[in-house]
C-alpha cells in the first residue's frame, strides 16, 4: 500500500501494524515513493496482551469463543484508530 508523507505521519501506528502483519508499506512524497516499511524477518514475536493471555487461560464456551489472534487484531486496530 502507498501513503503520502502526511498520511503516514498521522497513521504511523497503523502502518507499523500493517508491516508487522507482513504487508509492505510505501511512503511517497508528491507521488514519488521515497521510503518503505517492511517486517523484520528475525523480529521476536510480539507479546500477547494481558487480555489475550487471560482468555487463553479461561476459554469461553464454543458459542462465544473467538480466536485469540482475531481478538488481538481487533484490539490493535482499535488502539491504532484512537492514536
C-alpha positions in Angstrom: 0.0 0.0 0.0 1.2 3.5 -0.7 0.7 6.5 1.6 1.8 10.1 1.3 4.0 11.6 4.0 1.2 13.4 5.8 -1.0 10.2 5.9 2.0 8.2 7.1 2.7 10.7 9.9 -0.9 10.8 11.0 -1.3 7.0 10.9 2.2 5.7 11.8 0.9 3.2 14.4 -1.5 1.7 11.8 1.3 1.5 9.2 3.6 -0.3 11.6 0.9 -2.8 12.5 0.4 -3.4 8.8 4.1 -4.0 8.3 4.2 -6.3 11.4 1.4 -8.4 9.8 3.5 -8.9 6.7 2.4 -6.0 4.4 4.9 -3.8 2.6 4.0 -0.1 3.1 5.4 2.5 0.7 5.6 6.2 1.7 5.6 8.7 -1.1 6.4 12.4 -1.3 4.3 14.1 -4.1 3.5 10.8 -5.6 7.1 9.6 -5.7 8.0 6.6 -3.5 10.7 7.6 -1.0 10.6 5.0 1.8 9.3 1.6 2.6 8.2 -0.1 5.8 8.7 -3.9 5.8 8.6 -6.5 8.5 11.8 -7.6 10.1 12.4 -11.3 9.3 14.1 -12.2 12.6 12.0 -9.9 14.9 10.9 -11.5 18.1 7.3 -12.4 18.3 5.1 -9.7 19.9 4.0 -10.5 23.4 0.3 -11.3 23.8 -1.8 -8.7 25.6 -2.8 -9.4 29.1 -6.4 -9.9 28.0 -5.4 -12.4 25.3 -3.3 -14.3 27.9 -6.3 -14.3 30.3 -8.6 -15.6 27.5 -6.2 -18.5 26.8 -6.2 -19.4 30.4 -10.0 -19.0 30.8 -11.6 -20.2 27.5 -15.1 -19.2 26.6 -17.8 -21.6 25.6 -17.7 -22.6 21.9 -20.7 -20.4 21.1 -18.9 -17.3 22.5 -15.3 -18.1 21.6 -13.1 -16.2 19.1 -9.5 -17.0 18.2 -7.0 -15.1 20.3 -5.3 -13.7 17.2 -8.6 -12.3 16.0 -9.2 -10.5 19.3 -5.6 -9.2 19.4 -6.1 -7.8 15.8 -9.3 -6.0 16.8 -7.6 -4.6 19.9 -4.6 -3.4 17.8 -6.9 -1.9 15.2 -8.9 0.0 17.9 -5.7 1.3 19.5 -4.4 2.5 16.1 -7.7 4.2 15.4 -7.6 6.1 18.7 -3.9 7.1 18.3 
